[in-house]
Amino acid sequence: MRLSAAINSFKSSNLISWKTTGKLQQTLAGCIELSGKTLHSGKVSKVKIWPVFAGEGRYFEFHSNLIPASIDFVRESLLCTTLCKDGYKIRTVEHLLSALEAKGIDNCRIQIQSLDSEDTEVEVPIFDGSANAWVEAIEQVGRKEALDRCGNNVEKLAPHLSEPFYVSRNDSFMVAFPASKVHISCGIDFPKVPAIGCQWFSSAALDDSYEKHIACSRTFCIYEEVQCELISSFLVIVLF
Protein backbone atom coordinates (compact mmCIF):
# COMPACT_ATOMS: atom_id res chain seq x y z
CA MET A 1 0.00 0.00 0.00
CA ARG A 2 1.36 3.44 -0.93
CA LEU A 3 1.95 5.91 1.90
CA SER A 4 -0.68 8.40 0.70
CA ALA A 5 -3.29 5.67 0.29
CA ALA A 6 -2.59 4.33 3.78
CA ILE A 7 -2.88 7.81 5.29
CA ASN A 8 -6.19 8.53 3.56
CA SER A 9 -7.59 5.13 4.54
CA PHE A 10 -6.61 5.69 8.16
CA LYS A 11 -7.99 9.23 8.38
CA SER A 12 -11.31 8.40 6.70
CA SER A 13 -11.98 5.46 9.03
CA ASN A 14 -13.38 5.37 12.56
CA LEU A 15 -10.20 3.77 13.89
CA ILE A 16 -9.12 6.73 16.02
CA SER A 17 -10.72 9.04 18.54
CA TRP A 18 -9.12 11.92 20.41
CA LYS A 19 -9.14 11.89 24.20
CA THR A 20 -7.73 14.12 26.93
CA THR A 21 -4.45 13.11 28.56
CA GLY A 22 -4.64 15.05 31.82
CA LYS A 23 -1.59 17.06 30.72
CA LEU A 24 -1.39 20.68 29.61
CA GLN A 25 0.05 21.72 26.25
CA GLN A 26 3.66 22.95 26.31
CA THR A 27 5.86 25.27 24.27
CA LEU A 28 9.48 26.43 24.44
CA ALA A 29 10.58 28.75 27.23
CA GLY A 30 12.75 30.68 24.75
CA CYS A 31 14.11 30.68 21.22
CA ILE A 32 16.43 28.03 19.77
CA GLU A 33 18.79 28.95 16.92
CA LEU A 34 21.02 26.43 15.16
CA SER A 35 22.63 26.28 11.73
CA GLY A 36 24.66 23.71 9.84
CA LYS A 37 25.22 21.76 6.65
CA THR A 38 22.46 19.64 5.17
CA LEU A 39 22.68 15.99 4.18
CA HIS A 40 21.40 15.86 0.60
CA SER A 41 22.35 19.23 -0.91
CA GLY A 42 25.40 20.06 1.22
CA LYS A 43 24.09 23.59 1.64
CA VAL A 44 23.98 25.47 4.93
CA SER A 45 20.61 26.25 6.49
CA LYS A 46 19.58 28.12 9.62
CA VAL A 47 16.76 27.11 11.95
CA LYS A 48 15.09 29.28 14.59
CA ILE A 49 12.40 27.71 16.79
CA TRP A 50 10.03 30.08 18.58
CA PRO A 51 7.40 29.55 21.29
CA VAL A 52 3.79 30.02 20.14
CA PHE A 53 0.26 29.90 21.61
CA ALA A 54 -1.46 26.71 22.67
CA GLY A 55 -3.46 25.06 19.91
CA GLU A 56 -1.21 26.30 17.12
CA GLY A 57 0.80 23.07 16.96
CA ARG A 58 4.21 22.64 15.35
CA TYR A 59 4.73 24.27 11.96
CA PHE A 60 7.50 25.43 9.64
CA GLU A 61 7.92 28.92 8.18
CA PHE A 62 9.87 29.13 4.92
CA HIS A 63 9.85 32.28 2.75
CA SER A 64 6.79 33.45 4.75
CA ASN A 65 4.96 30.23 3.82
CA LEU A 66 3.58 28.17 6.70
CA ILE A 67 3.78 24.37 6.44
CA PRO A 68 2.25 22.40 9.34
CA ALA A 69 4.36 19.53 10.67
CA SER A 70 1.52 17.17 9.84
CA ILE A 71 1.25 13.87 8.02
CA ASP A 72 -1.20 15.64 5.69
CA PHE A 73 1.75 17.39 4.04
CA VAL A 74 4.18 14.47 3.86
CA ARG A 75 5.44 13.63 0.35
CA GLU A 76 7.41 10.56 -0.62
CA SER A 77 11.06 11.44 -1.09
CA LEU A 78 14.48 9.83 -1.33
CA LEU A 79 16.05 8.77 1.98
CA CYS A 80 14.38 11.47 4.09
CA THR A 81 11.00 12.77 5.27
CA THR A 82 9.72 15.76 3.29
CA LEU A 83 6.86 18.20 3.97
CA CYS A 84 5.42 20.06 1.00
CA LYS A 85 2.85 22.83 0.53
CA ASP A 86 2.18 25.25 -2.33
CA GLY A 87 5.38 24.25 -4.12
CA TYR A 88 7.67 24.75 -1.11
CA LYS A 89 9.47 21.78 0.45
CA ILE A 90 11.09 21.20 3.84
CA ARG A 91 13.32 18.12 3.74
CA THR A 92 14.93 15.86 6.37
CA VAL A 93 12.58 16.93 9.16
CA GLU A 94 12.54 13.59 11.00
CA HIS A 95 15.19 14.17 13.67
CA LEU A 96 13.96 17.63 14.66
CA LEU A 97 10.30 16.58 14.88
CA SER A 98 11.24 13.45 16.80
CA ALA A 99 13.06 15.53 19.42
CA LEU A 100 10.21 18.04 19.76
CA GLU A 101 7.66 15.27 20.27
CA ALA A 102 9.79 13.32 22.74
CA LYS A 103 10.59 16.44 24.79
CA GLY A 104 6.92 17.44 24.96
CA ILE A 105 7.01 20.59 22.80
CA ASP A 106 3.44 20.62 21.43
CA ASN A 107 3.49 24.12 19.95
CA CYS A 108 6.30 25.97 18.15
CA ARG A 109 7.14 27.91 14.99
CA ILE A 110 10.14 26.50 13.13
CA GLN A 111 11.60 29.25 11.00
CA ILE A 112 14.03 27.86 8.44
CA GLN A 113 16.06 29.55 5.74
CA SER A 114 18.67 28.67 3.15
CA LEU A 115 21.57 30.93 2.21
CA ASP A 116 20.12 30.97 -1.32
CA SER A 117 17.05 33.22 -1.20
CA GLU A 118 15.78 31.76 -4.50
CA ASP A 119 15.46 28.20 -3.18
CA THR A 120 11.95 26.73 -3.09
CA GLU A 121 13.10 23.83 -0.93
CA VAL A 122 15.31 23.66 2.11
CA GLU A 123 16.72 21.00 4.42
CA VAL A 124 17.01 20.85 8.17
CA PRO A 125 20.73 20.64 9.16
CA ILE A 126 21.93 17.08 9.69
CA PHE A 127 24.63 17.71 12.36
CA ASP A 128 25.97 14.27 13.42
CA GLY A 129 23.08 12.41 11.75
CA SER A 130 21.07 12.04 14.97
CA ALA A 131 18.59 14.04 17.05
CA ASN A 132 21.11 14.77 19.81
CA ALA A 133 21.76 18.40 18.85
CA TRP A 134 18.03 19.19 18.98
CA VAL A 135 17.54 17.42 22.31
CA GLU A 136 20.42 19.37 23.86
CA ALA A 137 19.09 22.68 22.51
CA ILE A 138 15.57 22.00 23.82
CA GLU A 139 16.89 21.03 27.25
CA GLN A 140 19.06 24.15 27.39
CA VAL A 141 16.22 26.59 26.67
CA GLY A 142 13.59 24.60 28.57
CA ARG A 143 9.84 24.47 28.13
CA LYS A 144 6.83 26.13 29.67
CA GLU A 145 3.05 25.82 29.76
CA ALA A 146 1.51 27.08 26.53
CA LEU A 147 -1.42 29.48 26.89
CA ASP A 148 -3.95 30.32 24.20
CA ARG A 149 -4.48 33.88 22.91
CA CYS A 150 -6.93 34.51 25.74
CA GLY A 151 -4.40 33.48 28.39
CA ASN A 152 -5.96 30.11 29.16
CA ASN A 153 -4.15 26.80 29.40
CA VAL A 154 -5.23 24.01 27.05
CA GLU A 155 -5.29 20.29 27.76
CA LYS A 156 -3.31 18.00 25.49
CA LEU A 157 -5.20 15.42 23.44
CA ALA A 158 -3.94 12.05 22.24
CA PRO A 159 -5.29 9.63 19.60
CA HIS A 160 -6.74 6.29 20.70
CA LEU A 161 -7.19 3.28 18.43
CA SER A 162 -10.46 1.34 18.42
CA GLU A 163 -9.05 -1.68 16.56
CA PRO A 164 -5.71 -2.90 15.12
CA PHE A 165 -4.28 -1.09 12.09
CA TYR A 166 -1.74 -2.58 9.66
CA VAL A 167 0.23 -1.15 6.74
CA SER A 168 3.08 -2.67 4.74
CA ARG A 169 5.36 -1.88 1.82
CA ASN A 170 7.83 -4.29 0.26
CA ASP A 171 9.56 -6.00 3.20
CA SER A 172 8.59 -3.35 5.78
CA PHE A 173 5.46 -3.27 7.91
CA MET A 174 3.90 -1.47 10.86
CA VAL A 175 1.01 -2.53 13.06
CA ALA A 176 -0.70 -0.67 15.90
CA PHE A 177 -2.97 -2.14 18.59
CA PRO A 178 -5.39 -0.50 21.02
CA ALA A 179 -3.78 -0.13 24.47
CA SER A 180 -4.16 1.90 27.64
CA LYS A 181 -0.48 2.92 27.59
CA VAL A 182 2.10 3.50 24.86
CA HIS A 183 4.44 0.59 24.21
CA ILE A 184 6.76 0.63 21.20
CA SER A 185 8.61 -2.33 19.69
CA CYS A 186 10.62 -1.97 16.49
CA GLY A 187 13.11 -4.05 14.57
CA ILE A 188 15.51 -3.73 11.68
CA ASP A 189 17.32 -6.34 9.62
CA PHE A 190 20.20 -5.51 7.25
CA PRO A 191 21.92 -8.82 6.50
CA LYS A 192 24.14 -7.11 3.90
CA VAL A 193 25.59 -4.87 6.61
CA PRO A 194 26.99 -7.01 9.46
CA ALA A 195 27.67 -3.94 11.59
CA ILE A 196 23.89 -3.33 11.70
CA GLY A 197 22.44 -6.80 11.17
CA CYS A 198 19.23 -7.62 13.02
CA GLN A 199 18.32 -5.40 15.97
CA TRP A 200 15.22 -5.00 18.15
CA PHE A 201 14.21 -2.27 20.58
CA SER A 202 11.25 -2.19 22.93
CA SER A 203 10.18 0.46 25.43
CA ALA A 204 7.10 1.37 27.45
CA ALA A 205 8.54 4.60 28.88
CA LEU A 206 9.60 6.83 26.00
CA ASP A 207 10.47 9.79 28.24
CA ASP A 208 13.10 7.79 30.10
CA SER A 209 14.68 6.00 27.15
CA TYR A 210 14.55 8.55 24.32
CA GLU A 211 17.87 10.30 24.98
CA LYS A 212 19.69 7.07 25.75
CA HIS A 213 18.40 4.79 22.99
CA ILE A 214 16.58 6.79 20.30
CA ALA A 215 17.94 10.35 19.98
CA CYS A 216 21.44 9.05 19.37
CA SER A 217 20.33 6.84 16.45
CA ARG A 218 21.95 8.04 13.23
CA THR A 219 20.82 8.23 9.62
CA PHE A 220 22.47 5.63 7.42
CA CYS A 221 22.06 3.87 4.08
CA ILE A 222 23.78 1.06 2.25
CA TYR A 223 25.74 1.73 -0.92
CA GLU A 224 23.10 0.13 -3.17
CA GLU A 225 20.51 2.62 -1.94
CA VAL A 226 22.51 5.62 -3.11
CA GLN A 227 20.88 6.74 -6.35
CA CYS A 228 22.69 8.20 -9.35
CA GLU A 229 21.50 11.72 -8.54
CA LEU A 230 23.14 11.61 -5.11
CA ILE A 231 26.38 10.25 -6.54
CA SER A 232 26.35 12.92 -9.24
CA SER A 233 25.76 15.68 -6.70
CA PHE A 234 28.64 14.39 -4.59
CA LEU A 235 30.98 14.31 -7.60
CA VAL A 236 30.06 17.87 -8.52
CA ILE A 237 30.86 19.05 -4.98
CA VAL A 238 34.17 17.19 -4.91
CA LEU A 239 35.24 18.39 -8.36
CA PHE A 240 34.29 21.94 -7.56
C-alpha positions in Angstrom: 0.0 0.0 0.0 1.4 3.4 -0.9 2.0 5.9 1.9 -0.7 8.4 0.7 -3.3 5.7 0.3 -2.6 4.3 3.8 -2.9 7.8 5.3 -6.2 8.5 3.6 -7.6 5.1 4.5 -6.6 5.7 8.2 -8.0 9.2 8.4 -11.3 8.4 6.7 -12.0 5.5 9.0 -13.4 5.4 12.6 -10.2 3.8 13.9 -9.1 6.7 16.0 -10.7 9.0 18.5 -9.1 11.9 20.4 -9.1 11.9 24.2 -7.7 14.1 26.9 -4.4 13.1 28.6 -4.6 15.0 31.8 -1.6 17.1 30.7 -1.4 20.7 29.6 0.1 21.7 26.3 3.7 23.0 26.3 5.9 25.3 24.3 9.5 26.4 24.4 10.6 28.8 27.2 12.8 30.7 24.8 14.1 30.7 21.2 16.4 28.0 19.8 18.8 29.0 16.9 21.0 26.4 15.2 22.6 26.3 11.7 24.7 23.7 9.8 25.2 21.8 6.6 22.5 19.6 5.2 22.7 16.0 4.2 21.4 15.9 0.6 22.4 19.2 -0.9 25.4 20.1 1.2 24.1 23.6 1.6 24.0 25.5 4.9 20.6 26.3 6.5 19.6 28.1 9.6 16.8 27.1 12.0 15.1 29.3 14.6 12.4 27.7 16.8 10.0 30.1 18.6 7.4 29.6 21.3 3.8 30.0 20.1 0.3 29.9 21.6 -1.5 26.7 22.7 -3.5 25.1 19.9 -1.2 26.3 17.1 0.8 23.1 17.0 4.2 22.6 15.4 4.7 24.3 12.0 7.5 25.4 9.6 7.9 28.9 8.2 9.9 29.1 4.9 9.9 32.3 2.8 6.8 33.5 4.7 5.0 30.2 3.8 3.6 28.2 6.7 3.8 24.4 6.4 2.2 22.4 9.3 4.4 19.5 10.7 1.5 17.2 9.8 1.2 13.9 8.0 -1.2 15.6 5.7 1.8 17.4 4.0 4.2 14.5 3.9 5.4 13.6 0.4 7.4 10.6 -0.6 11.1 11.4 -1.1 14.5 9.8 -1.3 16.1 8.8 2.0 14.4 11.5 4.1 11.0 12.8 5.3 9.7 15.8 3.3 6.9 18.2 4.0 5.4 20.1 1.0 2.8 22.8 0.5 2.2 25.3 -2.3 5.4 24.2 -4.1 7.7 24.7 -1.1 9.5 21.8 0.5 11.1 21.2 3.8 13.3 18.1 3.7 14.9 15.9 6.4 12.6 16.9 9.2 12.5 13.6 11.0 15.2 14.2 13.7 14.0 17.6 14.7 10.3 16.6 14.9 11.2 13.4 16.8 13.1 15.5 19.4 10.2 18.0 19.8 7.7 15.3 20.3 9.8 13.3 22.7 10.6 16.4 24.8 6.9 17.4 25.0 7.0 20.6 22.8 3.4 20.6 21.4 3.5 24.1 20.0 6.3 26.0 18.2 7.1 27.9 15.0 10.1 26.5 13.1 11.6 29.3 11.0 14.0 27.9 8.4 16.1 29.6 5.7 18.7 28.7 3.1 21.6 30.9 2.2 20.1 31.0 -1.3 17.1 33.2 -1.2 15.8 31.8 -4.5 15.5 28.2 -3.2 11.9 26.7 -3.1 13.1 23.8 -0.9 15.3 23.7 2.1 16.7 21.0 4.4 17.0 20.8 8.2 20.7 20.6 9.2 21.9 17.1 9.7 24.6 17.7 12.4 26.0 14.3 13.4 23.1 12.4 11.8 21.1 12.0 15.0 18.6 14.0 17.1 21.1 14.8 19.8 21.8 18.4 18.8 18.0 19.2 19.0 17.5 17.4 22.3 20.4 19.4 23.9 19.1 22.7 22.5 15.6 22.0 23.8 16.9 21.0 27.2 19.1 24.1 27.4 16.2 26.6 26.7 13.6 24.6 28.6 9.8 24.5 28.1 6.8 26.1 29.7 3.1 25.8 29.8 1.5 27.1 26.5 -1.4 29.5 26.9 -3.9 30.3 24.2 -4.5 33.9 22.9 -6.9 34.5 25.7 -4.4 33.5 28.4 -6.0 30.1 29.2 -4.2 26.8 29.4 -5.2 24.0 27.1 -5.3 20.3 27.8 -3.3 18.0 25.5 -5.2 15.4 23.4 -3.9 12.0 22.2 -5.3 9.6 19.6 -6.7 6.3 20.7 -7.2 3.3 18.4 -10.5 1.3 18.4 -9.0 -1.7 16.6 -5.7 -2.9 15.1 -4.3 -1.1 12.1 -1.7 -2.6 9.7 0.2 -1.2 6.7 3.1 -2.7 4.7 5.4 -1.9 1.8 7.8 -4.3 0.3 9.6 -6.0 3.2 8.6 -3.3 5.8 5.5 -3.3 7.9 3.9 -1.5 10.9 1.0 -2.5 13.1 -0.7 -0.7 15.9 -3.0 -2.1 18.6 -5.4 -0.5 21.0 -3.8 -0.1 24.5 -4.2 1.9 27.6 -0.5 2.9 27.6 2.1 3.5 24.9 4.4 0.6 24.2 6.8 0.6 21.2 8.6 -2.3 19.7 10.6 -2.0 16.5 13.1 -4.0 14.6 15.5 -3.7 11.7 17.3 -6.3 9.6 20.2 -5.5 7.3 21.9 -8.8 6.5 24.1 -7.1 3.9 25.6 -4.9 6.6 27.0 -7.0 9.5 27.7 -3.9 11.6 23.9 -3.3 11.7 22.4 -6.8 11.2 19.2 -7.6 13.0 18.3 -5.4 16.0 15.2 -5.0 18.1 14.2 -2.3 20.6 11.3 -2.2 22.9 10.2 0.5 25.4 7.1 1.4 27.5 8.5 4.6 28.9 9.6 6.8 26.0 10.5 9.8 28.2 13.1 7.8 30.1 14.7 6.0 27.2 14.6 8.6 24.3 17.9 10.3 25.0 19.7 7.1 25.8 18.4 4.8 23.0 16.6 6.8 20.3 17.9 10.3 20.0 21.4 9.1 19.4 20.3 6.8 16.4 22.0 8.0 13.2 20.8 8.2 9.6 22.5 5.6 7.4 22.1 3.9 4.1 23.8 1.1 2.3 25.7 1.7 -0.9 23.1 0.1 -3.2 20.5 2.6 -1.9 22.5 5.6 -3.1 20.9 6.7 -6.4 22.7 8.2 -9.3 21.5 11.7 -8.5 23.1 11.6 -5.1 26.4 10.2 -6.5 26.3 12.9 -9.2 25.8 15.7 -6.7 28.6 14.4 -4.6 31.0 14.3 -7.6 30.1 17.9 -8.5 30.9 19.0 -5.0 34.2 17.2 -4.9 35.2 18.4 -8.4 34.3 21.9 -7.6 
